[in-house]
């Protein structure tokens, strides 16, 4: 799959522990290469080629309400 950069809005992230849990949920998704969580803006920046809906579903399953924000 092609290399993409996704931005996912993630609620419920408030501390280092929740960042680790969110990163673990995202990294479990196929084709994720790198994850960076922006705590101040509640955003997950994801490099790779994962299906955005799979990432959102994984975050929701881990207890983090999430929304895909397409670039543009």
Buried (B, 14 or more C-beta within 10 A) or exposed (E): EEEBEBBBBBEBBEEEEBBEBBBEBBBEBEBBEEBEBEBEEBBBBBBBBBBBEBBBBBBBEBEBEBEBEEEE
